[in-house]
Every structure is written in structure tokens, then in C-alpha cells.
Amino acid sequence: MEEILKKAEELYDQEKYDEAFKLFEQCSEQGDCEAMYRLGYCYFFAKGVEQDFVKAVEWYTKSAELGNCKAMNSLANCYFQGIGVKQNYTKAAKWYEKSAKLGDSRAMYKLGYYYFSGTGVKQDYSKAVEWMTKSAELGLISAMAKLAEWYAEDKVIQQDFAKSAELYAKCLEQGDKSASSYLGSYYEYGCGVKQDYDKAIEFYRQVEEFDADALYGLARCYEAKEDYKKATEYFKKFIEYQNQYIDGLKLKGKRRYFVNK
């Protein structure tokens, strides 16, 4: 069984989906929960078989009931979106909770957000923070970023810019460049860290090519440092960026990407 499943995965990686599907099916019929998950995945994404969301849910369910976290997450997503099954937020939350309790960081993140928004469960900020924290501690970047956001807002949890800055720094260490803009603003204004325009500039510059807030922040920092030439340069870049964004929206409107009221 193990060798057959390994062969199926190799064939799948080689994009020989028809052959892989047959082997996944063979292993599934013998009760292998990973093969059941992979079979559901094949039905969901039409890999080696005609797309069939109902059958995808069927195999995800069988695998999930045998304890496969990936299948639990996929099944929860199907219930959340109403794909292959009637939409049911309560069942989505139920399967994410089962997966989270088995240690899956993505399920913890989803469950934390469900408790935050009251999706499929009674809204509970305390549980939202609990599950989001567990996910963040396992290194999930999206959980760390969300928790950092909550610490800054003073809504879900008591405001703590120092913890927020710490979490954004961890996000950046793991490659999430968007955290640079937040860290730039924290150093600019001295939120949770000692005010330091040079460090703020350092962080802002990491994302200046795609972040308007960073460009504006750079302009402000250089102005505060009395480098008016640089400040003017970045104010102009910020305005140019904003104009390009507005032009892009106008273009999308012409292409009818937006619904006209």
C-alpha cells in the first residue's frame, strides 16, 4: 500500500494525473486516509478525472473521519463555500475545530477568525485570540499578521504596540515584506518601539516600489529629518503612485470590471 501511494504521488508530481488517479483510487478502496484525501482533491480539481464536487466532498469526508487534517480543512472549506454540499458555517467551524485540536496551524487560524467574526460559532474574542495565538506560535505568517493587527487595534485584545511590533518583525523574518510598512510606521511614530526615523526609513524602503503608504511615510520621515530634497522626491513619488492607481481604476471601469449601479 505504502509503495503504491508513493508511486501515485510521483505520477501526480509528473502530471500523469490519469495514472495517479487510478492508484489513489486503489489505495482508497483499501482504506488509506491519505489516498482518500488525494482522491477527493483529484475530483475537486479535475486531475485525472472529470470534476465532481459531490464526490470530492464524499472522499474528503471519509478521509476526515479517519483523522486526516488536510481532508478536514478541505471539507470545512467546502461547507463554508457551499461547494459540493449545502453551505453550512456551523459544520465548517466544526471541521476546522477538529483539525485545530489535532495541531493544524491553518485550521487554528481559520477557527480563530471564525470566533472573531462569529462565523459558525458564537462570537468570542477570547477564543479568537487563543486560537490565533496558537497558530502564530506554530509559525503561520497569516496568523502572526492578524494577531499583530489585533494588538494594534484595541478591540479584540488590549492594545499592545510592543507585541504588535514583535509579531510584525517575525512576519518579516519569514519573508512577509508587507510587514515592513507597519514596522516603518511604528518606528516613525514610536509605537511599541523607540522612535527612530532612520529605522523607519529602512523599513519603508523595503516596500516603496509597491506600497503607497511607505512612499508617504518616507516623505514624512525625510521631512522630519529636514532633508527637504528627499522629502519632496518621495511626496512626488507618492502622488505619481496614487495617480497611477486612480488611472487603473478608471481603466477597469471602462472594461466593465465593476458593476454599474
C-alpha positions as a Python dict, from the first residue, in 0.01 Angstrom:
ca = {
    (1, 'M'): (0, 0, 0),
    (2, 'E'): (270, 245, 101),
    (3, 'E'): (467, 181, -217),
    (4, 'I'): (157, 219, -433),
    (5, 'L'): (70, 551, -267),
    (6, 'K'): (427, 674, -311),
    (7, 'K'): (412, 578, -680),
    (8, 'A'): (79, 761, -717),
    (9, 'E'): (228, 1077, -567),
    (10, 'E'): (528, 1055, -800),
    (11, 'L'): (299, 1019, -1102),
    (12, 'Y'): (92, 1314, -981),
    (13, 'D'): (403, 1528, -948),
    (14, 'Q'): (493, 1430, -1304),
    (15, 'E'): (145, 1550, -1411),
    (16, 'K'): (45, 1196, -1512),
    (17, 'Y'): (-290, 1251, -1348),
    (18, 'D'): (-483, 965, -1510),
    (19, 'E'): (-237, 706, -1381),
    (20, 'A'): (-208, 872, -1041),
    (21, 'F'): (-585, 884, -1001),
    (22, 'K'): (-618, 508, -1057),
    (23, 'L'): (-359, 435, -789),
    (24, 'F'): (-515, 681, -543),
    (25, 'E'): (-847, 508, -605),
    (26, 'Q'): (-690, 167, -546),
    (27, 'C'): (-540, 276, -214),
    (28, 'S'): (-862, 449, -109),
    (29, 'E'): (-1061, 132, -158),
    (30, 'Q'): (-819, -37, 81),
    (31, 'G'): (-887, 225, 350),
    (32, 'D'): (-588, 461, 325),
    (33, 'C'): (-700, 803, 452),
    (34, 'E'): (-425, 999, 272),
    (35, 'A'): (-523, 835, -57),
    (36, 'M'): (-887, 923, 14),
    (37, 'Y'): (-787, 1286, 62),
    (38, 'R'): (-586, 1284, -261),
    (39, 'L'): (-875, 1121, -445),
    (40, 'G'): (-1109, 1394, -321),
    (41, 'Y'): (-855, 1652, -432),
    (42, 'C'): (-845, 1496, -780),
    (43, 'Y'): (-1225, 1512, -807),
    (44, 'F'): (-1226, 1871, -681),
    (45, 'F'): (-963, 2000, -924),
    (46, 'A'): (-1035, 1762, -1215),
    (47, 'K'): (-697, 1589, -1206),
    (48, 'G'): (-720, 1263, -1397),
    (49, 'V'): (-1098, 1255, -1368),
    (50, 'E'): (-1398, 1468, -1460),
    (51, 'Q'): (-1460, 1737, -1199),
    (52, 'D'): (-1719, 1628, -946),
    (53, 'F'): (-1756, 1838, -629),
    (54, 'V'): (-2005, 1598, -471),
    (55, 'K'): (-1761, 1307, -498),
    (56, 'A'): (-1481, 1533, -377),
    (57, 'V'): (-1683, 1603, -61),
    (58, 'E'): (-1761, 1233, -26),
    (59, 'W'): (-1393, 1136, -24),
    (60, 'Y'): (-1287, 1435, 188),
    (61, 'T'): (-1546, 1324, 444),
    (62, 'K'): (-1421, 964, 451),
    (63, 'S'): (-1064, 1081, 494),
    (64, 'A'): (-1157, 1343, 755),
    (65, 'E'): (-1348, 1088, 960),
    (66, 'L'): (-1028, 883, 973),
    (67, 'G'): (-836, 1180, 1112),
    (68, 'N'): (-670, 1342, 809),
    (69, 'C'): (-624, 1714, 886),
    (70, 'K'): (-588, 1818, 521),
    (71, 'A'): (-917, 1649, 442),
    (72, 'M'): (-1081, 1818, 743),
    (73, 'N'): (-964, 2159, 620),
    (74, 'S'): (-1079, 2092, 264),
    (75, 'L'): (-1415, 1966, 388),
    (76, 'A'): (-1454, 2273, 610),
    (77, 'N'): (-1383, 2494, 311),
    (78, 'C'): (-1646, 2311, 106),
    (79, 'Y'): (-1904, 2367, 378),
    (80, 'F'): (-1801, 2731, 409),
    (81, 'Q'): (-1834, 2799, 35),
    (82, 'G'): (-2121, 2560, -33),
    (83, 'I'): (-1926, 2363, -292),
    (84, 'G'): (-2044, 2005, -342),
    (85, 'V'): (-2257, 2035, -32),
    (86, 'K'): (-2514, 2274, 113),
    (87, 'Q'): (-2345, 2575, 270),
    (88, 'N'): (-2318, 2530, 644),
    (89, 'Y'): (-2093, 2757, 852),
    (90, 'T'): (-2151, 2552, 1168),
    (91, 'K'): (-2018, 2236, 1004),
    (92, 'A'): (-1728, 2433, 857),
    (93, 'A'): (-1634, 2552, 1206),
    (94, 'K'): (-1677, 2200, 1342),
    (95, 'W'): (-1427, 2051, 1099),
    (96, 'Y'): (-1177, 2333, 1144),
    (97, 'E'): (-1200, 2279, 1520),
    (98, 'K'): (-1132, 1906, 1484),
    (99, 'S'): (-829, 1980, 1268),
    (100, 'A'): (-710, 2257, 1501),
    (101, 'K'): (-725, 2025, 1802),
    (102, 'L'): (-500, 1784, 1611),
    (103, 'G'): (-243, 2062, 1576),
    (104, 'D'): (-301, 2202, 1228),
    (105, 'S'): (-189, 2567, 1223),
    (106, 'R'): (-408, 2670, 929),
    (107, 'A'): (-717, 2527, 1095),
    (108, 'M'): (-625, 2716, 1413),
    (109, 'Y'): (-606, 3037, 1211),
    (110, 'K'): (-944, 2974, 1048),
    (111, 'L'): (-1105, 2884, 1379),
    (112, 'G'): (-960, 3195, 1540),
    (113, 'Y'): (-1105, 3408, 1264),
    (114, 'Y'): (-1442, 3232, 1292),
    (115, 'Y'): (-1458, 3315, 1663),
    (116, 'F'): (-1360, 3673, 1579),
    (117, 'S'): (-1633, 3714, 1318),
    (118, 'G'): (-1894, 3483, 1471),
    (119, 'T'): (-1895, 3255, 1168),
    (120, 'G'): (-2049, 2918, 1252),
    (121, 'V'): (-1983, 2977, 1622),
    (122, 'K'): (-2085, 3231, 1883),
    (123, 'Q'): (-1855, 3533, 1860),
    (124, 'D'): (-1589, 3507, 2128),
    (125, 'Y'): (-1286, 3735, 2116),
    (126, 'S'): (-1112, 3542, 2392),
    (127, 'K'): (-1125, 3217, 2193),
    (128, 'A'): (-1035, 3406, 1877),
    (129, 'V'): (-713, 3528, 2038),
    (130, 'E'): (-645, 3186, 2190),
    (131, 'W'): (-657, 3002, 1857),
    (132, 'M'): (-485, 3277, 1661),
    (133, 'T'): (-204, 3279, 1916),
    (134, 'K'): (-162, 2901, 1892),
    (135, 'S'): (-141, 2928, 1515),
    (136, 'A'): (108, 3214, 1535),
    (137, 'E'): (324, 3018, 1779),
    (138, 'L'): (345, 2742, 1518),
    (139, 'G'): (485, 2999, 1274),
    (140, 'L'): (191, 3066, 1041),
    (141, 'I'): (259, 3409, 894),
    (142, 'S'): (-106, 3498, 833),
    (143, 'A'): (-183, 3425, 1200),
    (144, 'M'): (108, 3636, 1322),
    (145, 'A'): (-1, 3924, 1098),
    (146, 'K'): (-363, 3903, 1213),
    (147, 'L'): (-259, 3890, 1578),
    (148, 'A'): (-28, 4189, 1524),
    (149, 'E'): (-322, 4376, 1374),
    (150, 'W'): (-542, 4291, 1672),
    (151, 'Y'): (-281, 4408, 1923),
    (152, 'A'): (-268, 4742, 1742),
    (153, 'E'): (-646, 4795, 1726),
    (154, 'D'): (-750, 4773, 2094),
    (155, 'K'): (-1071, 4590, 2005),
    (156, 'V'): (-1020, 4215, 2020),
    (157, 'I'): (-744, 4232, 2281),
    (158, 'Q'): (-589, 4503, 2496),
    (159, 'Q'): (-376, 4730, 2281),
    (160, 'D'): (-6, 4650, 2294),
    (161, 'F'): (207, 4806, 2020),
    (162, 'A'): (523, 4639, 2153),
    (163, 'K'): (372, 4291, 2094),
    (164, 'S'): (233, 4405, 1762),
    (165, 'A'): (578, 4524, 1652),
    (166, 'E'): (735, 4198, 1771),
    (167, 'L'): (489, 3994, 1565),
    (168, 'Y'): (536, 4205, 1253),
    (169, 'A'): (913, 4162, 1293),
    (170, 'K'): (864, 3783, 1299),
    (171, 'C'): (649, 3806, 986),
    (172, 'L'): (925, 3998, 811),
    (173, 'E'): (1185, 3742, 921),
    (174, 'Q'): (977, 3476, 746),
    (175, 'G'): (955, 3673, 424),
    (176, 'D'): (635, 3875, 458),
    (177, 'K'): (751, 4207, 314),
    (178, 'S'): (419, 4378, 380),
    (179, 'A'): (515, 4382, 749),
    (180, 'S'): (787, 4633, 664),
    (181, 'S'): (534, 4910, 611),
    (182, 'Y'): (383, 4855, 956),
    (183, 'L'): (724, 4845, 1121),
    (184, 'G'): (817, 5162, 936),
    (185, 'S'): (516, 5342, 1081),
    (186, 'Y'): (587, 5208, 1431),
    (187, 'Y'): (942, 5343, 1423),
    (188, 'E'): (825, 5668, 1268),
    (189, 'Y'): (576, 5738, 1545),
    (190, 'G'): (741, 5547, 1828),
    (191, 'C'): (460, 5295, 1869),
    (192, 'G'): (583, 4999, 2075),
    (193, 'V'): (943, 5085, 1987),
    (194, 'K'): (1172, 5382, 2040),
    (195, 'Q'): (1112, 5647, 1773),
    (196, 'D'): (1383, 5621, 1510),
    (197, 'Y'): (1342, 5789, 1170),
    (198, 'D'): (1642, 5607, 1024),
    (199, 'K'): (1497, 5266, 1108),
    (200, 'A'): (1158, 5380, 980),
    (201, 'I'): (1321, 5477, 650),
    (202, 'E'): (1500, 5142, 639),
    (203, 'F'): (1173, 4951, 672),
    (204, 'Y'): (972, 5177, 440),
    (205, 'R'): (1231, 5146, 166),
    (206, 'Q'): (1190, 4770, 156),
    (207, 'V'): (839, 4811, 14),
    (208, 'E'): (848, 5152, -155),
    (209, 'E'): (801, 5001, -501),
    (210, 'F'): (452, 4868, -426),
    (211, 'D'): (327, 5045, -114),
    (212, 'A'): (187, 5399, -130),
    (213, 'D'): (183, 5427, 250),
    (214, 'A'): (555, 5354, 252),
    (215, 'L'): (623, 5630, 0),
    (216, 'Y'): (422, 5878, 205),
    (217, 'G'): (597, 5759, 520),
    (218, 'L'): (937, 5813, 359),
    (219, 'A'): (838, 6166, 265),
    (220, 'R'): (731, 6238, 622),
    (221, 'C'): (1047, 6089, 771),
    (222, 'Y'): (1278, 6284, 543),
    (223, 'E'): (1081, 6599, 621),
    (224, 'A'): (1124, 6532, 994),
    (225, 'K'): (1498, 6488, 935),
    (226, 'E'): (1494, 6821, 747),
    (227, 'D'): (1608, 6657, 425),
    (228, 'Y'): (1359, 6852, 217),
    (229, 'K'): (1503, 6743, -117),
    (230, 'K'): (1439, 6376, -35),
    (231, 'A'): (1104, 6462, 121),
    (232, 'T'): (992, 6637, -196),
    (233, 'E'): (1117, 6347, -408),
    (234, 'Y'): (905, 6098, -213),
    (235, 'F'): (599, 6322, -198),
    (236, 'K'): (615, 6334, -579),
    (237, 'K'): (654, 5954, -598),
    (238, 'F'): (357, 5914, -369),
    (239, 'I'): (140, 6141, -587),
    (240, 'E'): (252, 5960, -905),
    (241, 'Y'): (169, 5625, -746),
    (242, 'Q'): (-176, 5746, -642),
    (243, 'N'): (-243, 5884, -991),
    (244, 'Q'): (-146, 5551, -1148),
    (245, 'Y'): (-382, 5374, -910),
    (246, 'I'): (-668, 5608, -999),
    (247, 'D'): (-596, 5565, -1371),
    (248, 'G'): (-601, 5188, -1319),
    (249, 'L'): (-943, 5207, -1156),
    (250, 'K'): (-1072, 5418, -1445),
    (251, 'L'): (-938, 5163, -1691),
    (252, 'K'): (-1106, 4879, -1504),
    (253, 'G'): (-1428, 5077, -1512),
    (254, 'K'): (-1403, 5109, -1890),
    (255, 'R'): (-1351, 4734, -1914),
    (256, 'R'): (-1665, 4692, -1703),
    (257, 'Y'): (-1489, 4507, -1424),
    (258, 'F'): (-1717, 4685, -1181),
    (259, 'V'): (-2093, 4660, -1164),
    (260, 'N'): (-2256, 4985, -1270),
    (261, 'K'): (-2538, 5094, -1041),
}
